[in-house]
């Protein structure tokens, strides 16, 4: 069992390693990666029932990353967990590298392709259905982004999951309030998104997505609900979290830090494995 401080270090190490890799390959999506790091750390080092030595273990919990551009930080977390060598991250998004810009099924421990936004919530619904049909007790988790929720397919999946009584399905909204061209309110505001999820028949839990202790408690509180109600965790986060000059700025949705900026990043995050 990892302590809160250990989980914080895992998350910040992944943040640094992600940005180091982006500075080397000269491309990436820093903002949405950094906002999800704490959630990834809690999932992979506290919550998920997984085995890095046997990534296709039949009884494993499943995690789908629907906001695919956050994959490099997921990869950094997975490398710490032992799925593959962290040095693979230095070839992220490059031709011939194991790790591309989003998840795909050739990567050990990844369940799906997530290049196109708005699709993996539907995929996760199918996976949760399969678990029920097979009599398995694994849980299916899926992370979406708030900008991504502008995709209509999400709302079809949100409507279907309660109908199918998928108490084994847990959604996570990385609600960082910023997308590529501005804030989500400026583009297509979600309004009271918690009320929307509840109206579609989901149990909703709100949490600070950077509060490690709160995140562990929220994930620990979710059983395979006997009443068949899927759960949506609405995690309030900060785009670019952990790096002062990136936080809350749409300009850092895409891009990469310079060598000089990496020096400041190292001071703020404490360095990493790369």
N, C-alpha and C positions, 0 to 999 in steps of 0.2 A: 504494500500500500504506500503510495507516494503522499508526502505532505503537501500542504498548500504552497509552501515556499519552493519545494522541488518542482511542482507543476508550473509555477510562475517562471522558473528558470528554464524549463523545457520549452515553454511558449516563447520566451524572449530569445533563446538560442535559435529556435526555428525562424523567428523574425529576422535575426541577423543573417543566418545562412541563406535565407531567401533573397535578401537584398544583396548579399555578396555575390550570389549566383547571377542576379540580374545585372550587376555592375560588370561581371565578366562577359556575359553573352550580349549585353547591351540591349535588352528588351525585357518586358514583363508588365505585370499589373500589380504594383506594390500595395495600393490602398486597400483593396478588397481582400488581399492576402493577410495583411496585418490585422484587420478587424476580426478575422476568424481564428487567429492563432490560439487564443486561450481556450476556445471551445474545442478545437482539435486536440489540444494537449489533454484536456479532461476526458474526452472521448477515448483516446488511444492509450492513455496511461492510467485511467481510472474506471471507465464505464464499459467499454466494449468487451465482449467475450470473443477473443481472437487469439490466434497462434501464428506469429510471424514465420515459424518454421514449417507451418502447414497452412498456407493462406487459403486453400480451398477446402479446409475442414468443413464438413457438412453441417455441423451444428453451430458454426460461428454466427455471431451477430453480423448483420450487413450494414455498411455505411455507403450512401450514395451522395456524391458532391454534385449538386445541380448547378450551383454558381461556379462553373468550371474554371474560370480564370483565377480562382483562389488555390488551384491545385499545387503550385510550387511550395506553398507553406504546408499543405497537407503532406507533400512528399518529404519535406524537411522533418516533419513530425514522424512520419512512417520510417524514415531512415534511422532516427533515434530509437524507434521501437524495434528495429532489427529486420525490417522487410528487405532492405537493400543498402548498399554502401552510400554514405552521404556524398561521396565524390561524384556520384551520378548527377547530382544537382548542378554541377558546373557545366553540364552539357544540356541543361534543360532548354527546350524549345529549339534545339539544334538538330539538323539532319543526322540520323544515325544514333542519336542518343536514346537511352532507355526512356527518359522522362520527357514528355512533350508538354505543351502549354496547358493541357487539360488531362483528366484521367482517361485511361483506356484499359481494356481487359488484358493487354499484354504485360501490364505492370503488376508485379506481385502484390496482392492485397487490394487491388482496385476492382470494383464490381461492374463498372459500366463506362461507356464513352460519354463525356459531358461537354463536348465542344459547342453544341447548340444549347442556348438557354431555354428554360421553361419545359424541359422534357423529363428530367429525372424524378420529379415528384410522381409522375405517372408510372415510371419504371419501378419506383419504390412501392407503389400500390400493388403492382403485379407481383413483386417479390413477397410482400406481406401476405397476399392471397395464396401464393405457393406454399409459404410456411404453414398456413392454416390447413391447406389441402393435404400436406404431407405429415401433419400432426407434429410439427417441430415447435420448439419453444423459443427459437431465436427471435430477436427483435430486429426490426428494420428501421434504420435511421436515415434521414435525408436532410441535407442543408440546402436551403434556397437563399437567394439574395433579395433585398427589398426592391431594387431596380428590376430584377428578374420577374417579380410578381406582376409586372405589366403584361407578361405573356399569358394569353387566355387559356392555354392548355392547363396551367396550374389550377385554375378554378374548376375545370372539369374534374380533375383528380381530387380536389378538395371536396367536391360534392359527392364523388363516388365512394370515398373511403369510409365515411360513416354508414352509408347504405350497406356496404359489405362487412360492417362491424369489425373493422381492423384495429382492435385494441393493441395489436403488436406493432403498430406503425407510429413512429415518433418523428415529427417534422421539427426542423430548427430554422427559424428565420433570422438570418444575420442582418439585423435592422440597423445598418450604419448610416442611413439617411442621405447618402451621396452616391450618384452614379456617374457615368462617363461625362456627361455634359452639364452637370450641376446637381443641385439637391433633388431628391425624389419629389419633394413638394413642388419644385419648379417644373419638373418634367410631367409626371402623372402621379399626383399625390395618392397615397394609399388610404388617407383618412384614418378612421378608427379601425385599424387592421385587426385588432383583437376582437372587436365586435363582429367584424366580418367573418372571422374564423369561427366564432361561436355560433353565428347564424347558420353556418354551413354544417354545424353539428360536431365540432371539435372541442375537446377540452383544451383550454389555453392557460399557459403558465408564462408569466412575464418575469424576466430576470436581467440583471446587469451582466452582459456578455463578457465582461472583463473581471468579474468577481469570482475568482476560482472557487472559493468555499461555497458560494451560493450555487454555482454551476454543479458542483459535485452533489450538493443536497438535492437539487432539482432532478438530476438524472437518477439519483438513488431512489427518489420517491415514485418513480414510474414503474408499476408492475405491468405484466401483460393483462390489461384491464379486463376483468370478467364481463363487464357490461358492453364490451366491444367498441368503446369510444376511442378513436385515435387522438393523440396528443400533439399539440403544436406549442413549441417553446419559442416565445418571441424574445430574442436576445437583443437588448439595446446595446449597440456597439459604436465605435468611433472609426471611421475610415482612416487608415494610416496609423492606427494606434501604436504608440510606443516610440514614434519618431516625431519630435516636436514640429519640424517643418513640413511634415506630411499630413498631420492630423486634420481631418475634416475638409481636405482640399481636393476638389474634383480634378485638379491638374495632375494629381498623383494617382488617378485611376490607372493610367498607363505611364510607362517610362522606366527609367533606371537611374540610380544615383551615380554621381561622379566619384572619382577616387577621393577627392576632398570631402565630399559629403559622407563617404563611408567612414572617414575618421570620426566625424561627429556621431554617426550612427553607432559606431563601436563604443563610444563613451556612454551613449544613452542606453544601449541594450546590453552592454557588457561583453560583447564578442560572441563567438559561436564555435562551430566545429570546422569551418572552412577558412 
